[in-house]
Amino acid sequence: MMDDFDRPATQAEAYRAMVGNIGSDNPDNEWILTPFDTWERNPAYTGPRGPHPEDLGPDDCYDISGLGFGEMSDDELEALTAPTENNDAPF
């Protein structure tokens, strides 16, 4: 007699398991962007339902105030964008 555990997972079962694992690691995110470039609702998310990320317009955005973004001074921006010399480059 063969039970369900004597076979490899189907692609759909493996995909659902991947989404569940990513979701359990990120329970505060309502949506998960998978490596297959698809949005999936996080099964571990328990907050209020929001719109699908692709339904947001150009003037809509999520609250990112807690992510630590801040204003950069002109000197900091210039330091990030200034070309650097790399003497190890083979060309």
PALORO-619108 format. One record per residue (C-alpha): residue number from 1; residue in three letters; y, z, x. Coordinates in nm, 2 decimals, padded with zeros to 4 digits. Example, Ala and Ser with C-alpha at 12.3 -4.5 7.8 and 13.67 -1.06 7.14 Angstrom:
2
r k: 1; r: ALA; yy: -00.45; zz: 00.78; xx: 01.23 $
r k: 2; r: SER; yy: -00.11; zz: 00.71; xx: 01.37 $
//
This chain:
91
r k: 1; r: MET; yy: 00.00; zz: 00.00; xx: 00.00 $
r k: 2; r: MET; yy: 00.34; zz: -00.10; xx: 00.13 $
r k: 3; r: ASP; yy: 00.65; zz: 00.10; xx: 00.04 $
r k: 4; r: ASP; yy: 01.02; zz: 00.00; xx: 00.07 $
r k: 5; r: PHE; yy: 01.05; zz: 00.14; xx: 00.42 $
r k: 6; r: ASP; yy: 00.80; zz: -00.09; xx: 00.57 $
r k: 7; r: ARG; yy: 01.04; zz: -00.38; xx: 00.58 $
r k: 8; r: PRO; yy: 01.36; zz: -00.46; xx: 00.77 $
r k: 9; r: ALA; yy: 01.69; zz: -00.42; xx: 00.58 $
r k: 10; r: THR; yy: 01.83; zz: -00.72; xx: 00.41 $
r k: 11; r: GLN; yy: 02.17; zz: -00.85; xx: 00.52 $
r k: 12; r: ALA; yy: 02.33; zz: -00.70; xx: 00.20 $
r k: 13; r: GLU; yy: 02.17; zz: -00.36; xx: 00.26 $
r k: 14; r: ALA; yy: 02.28; zz: -00.36; xx: 00.62 $
r k: 15; r: TYR; yy: 02.63; zz: -00.46; xx: 00.52 $
r k: 16; r: ARG; yy: 02.65; zz: -00.18; xx: 00.26 $
r k: 17; r: ALA; yy: 02.53; zz: 00.07; xx: 00.52 $
r k: 18; r: MET; yy: 02.80; zz: -00.05; xx: 00.76 $
r k: 19; r: VAL; yy: 03.07; zz: -00.01; xx: 00.50 $
r k: 20; r: GLY; yy: 02.95; zz: 00.33; xx: 00.41 $
r k: 21; r: ASN; yy: 02.94; zz: 00.44; xx: 00.78 $
r k: 22; r: ILE; yy: 03.29; zz: 00.31; xx: 00.85 $
r k: 23; r: GLY; yy: 03.41; zz: 00.47; xx: 00.53 $
r k: 24; r: SER; yy: 03.26; zz: 00.81; xx: 00.61 $
r k: 25; r: ASP; yy: 03.44; zz: 00.80; xx: 00.95 $
r k: 26; r: ASN; yy: 03.77; zz: 00.72; xx: 00.77 $
r k: 27; r: PRO; yy: 03.77; zz: 00.89; xx: 00.44 $
r k: 28; r: ASP; yy: 04.16; zz: 00.88; xx: 00.41 $
r k: 29; r: ASN; yy: 04.16; zz: 00.50; xx: 00.40 $
r k: 30; r: GLU; yy: 04.11; zz: 00.34; xx: 00.06 $
r k: 31; r: TRP; yy: 04.03; zz: 00.00; xx: 00.20 $
r k: 32; r: ILE; yy: 03.81; zz: -00.10; xx: 00.50 $
r k: 33; r: LEU; yy: 03.87; zz: -00.43; xx: 00.69 $
r k: 34; r: THR; yy: 03.53; zz: -00.53; xx: 00.80 $
r k: 35; r: PRO; yy: 03.44; zz: -00.73; xx: 01.12 $
r k: 36; r: PHE; yy: 03.37; zz: -01.02; xx: 00.88 $
r k: 37; r: ASP; yy: 03.74; zz: -01.02; xx: 00.78 $
r k: 38; r: THR; yy: 03.68; zz: -00.90; xx: 00.43 $
r k: 39; r: TRP; yy: 03.83; zz: -00.60; xx: 00.25 $
r k: 40; r: GLU; yy: 03.59; zz: -00.35; xx: 00.10 $
r k: 41; r: ARG; yy: 03.68; zz: -00.04; xx: -00.10 $
r k: 42; r: ASN; yy: 03.59; zz: 00.27; xx: 00.09 $
r k: 43; r: PRO; yy: 03.31; zz: 00.46; xx: -00.09 $
r k: 44; r: ALA; yy: 03.41; zz: 00.79; xx: 00.08 $
r k: 45; r: TYR; yy: 03.78; zz: 00.76; xx: -00.03 $
r k: 46; r: THR; yy: 03.87; zz: 01.01; xx: -00.31 $
r k: 47; r: GLY; yy: 04.24; zz: 00.96; xx: -00.35 $
r k: 48; r: PRO; yy: 04.44; zz: 00.76; xx: -00.61 $
r k: 49; r: ARG; yy: 04.35; zz: 00.40; xx: -00.65 $
r k: 50; r: GLY; yy: 04.60; zz: 00.15; xx: -00.50 $
r k: 51; r: PRO; yy: 04.63; zz: -00.22; xx: -00.50 $
r k: 52; r: HIS; yy: 04.41; zz: -00.45; xx: -00.30 $
r k: 53; r: PRO; yy: 04.58; zz: -00.51; xx: 00.05 $
r k: 54; r: GLU; yy: 04.60; zz: -00.88; xx: -00.01 $
r k: 55; r: ASP; yy: 04.78; zz: -00.83; xx: -00.35 $
r k: 56; r: LEU; yy: 05.08; zz: -00.66; xx: -00.18 $
r k: 57; r: GLY; yy: 05.39; zz: -00.87; xx: -00.16 $
r k: 58; r: PRO; yy: 05.62; zz: -00.91; xx: 00.14 $
r k: 59; r: ASP; yy: 05.84; zz: -00.62; xx: 00.03 $
r k: 60; r: ASP; yy: 05.55; zz: -00.39; xx: -00.05 $
r k: 61; r: CYS; yy: 05.40; zz: -00.17; xx: 00.22 $
r k: 62; r: TYR; yy: 05.19; zz: 00.14; xx: 00.26 $
r k: 63; r: ASP; yy: 05.35; zz: 00.47; xx: 00.37 $
r k: 64; r: ILE; yy: 05.32; zz: 00.47; xx: 00.75 $
r k: 65; r: SER; yy: 05.55; zz: 00.76; xx: 00.81 $
r k: 66; r: GLY; yy: 05.27; zz: 00.97; xx: 00.95 $
r k: 67; r: LEU; yy: 05.15; zz: 00.72; xx: 01.21 $
r k: 68; r: GLY; yy: 05.40; zz: 00.81; xx: 01.48 $
r k: 69; r: PHE; yy: 05.60; zz: 00.50; xx: 01.49 $
r k: 70; r: GLY; yy: 05.96; zz: 00.55; xx: 01.61 $
r k: 71; r: GLU; yy: 06.26; zz: 00.36; xx: 01.72 $
r k: 72; r: MET; yy: 06.27; zz: 00.23; xx: 02.08 $
r k: 73; r: SER; yy: 06.57; zz: 00.22; xx: 02.29 $
r k: 74; r: ASP; yy: 06.68; zz: -00.11; xx: 02.44 $
r k: 75; r: ASP; yy: 06.56; zz: 00.01; xx: 02.79 $
r k: 76; r: GLU; yy: 06.21; zz: 00.10; xx: 02.66 $
r k: 77; r: LEU; yy: 06.18; zz: -00.23; xx: 02.48 $
r k: 78; r: GLU; yy: 06.30; zz: -00.42; xx: 02.79 $
r k: 79; r: ALA; yy: 06.04; zz: -00.23; xx: 03.00 $
r k: 80; r: LEU; yy: 05.76; zz: -00.34; xx: 02.77 $
r k: 81; r: THR; yy: 05.86; zz: -00.70; xx: 02.75 $
r k: 82; r: ALA; yy: 05.97; zz: -00.75; xx: 03.12 $
r k: 83; r: PRO; yy: 05.74; zz: -00.98; xx: 03.32 $
r k: 84; r: THR; yy: 05.53; zz: -00.80; xx: 03.58 $
r k: 85; r: GLU; yy: 05.42; zz: -00.93; xx: 03.91 $
r k: 86; r: ASN; yy: 05.04; zz: -00.93; xx: 03.96 $
r k: 87; r: ASN; yy: 04.95; zz: -00.99; xx: 04.32 $
r k: 88; r: ASP; yy: 04.58; zz: -00.98; xx: 04.24 $
r k: 89; r: ALA; yy: 04.59; zz: -01.29; xx: 04.02 $
r k: 90; r: PRO; yy: 04.38; zz: -01.58; xx: 04.17 $
r k: 91; r: PHE; yy: 04.64; zz: -01.84; xx: 04.06 $
//
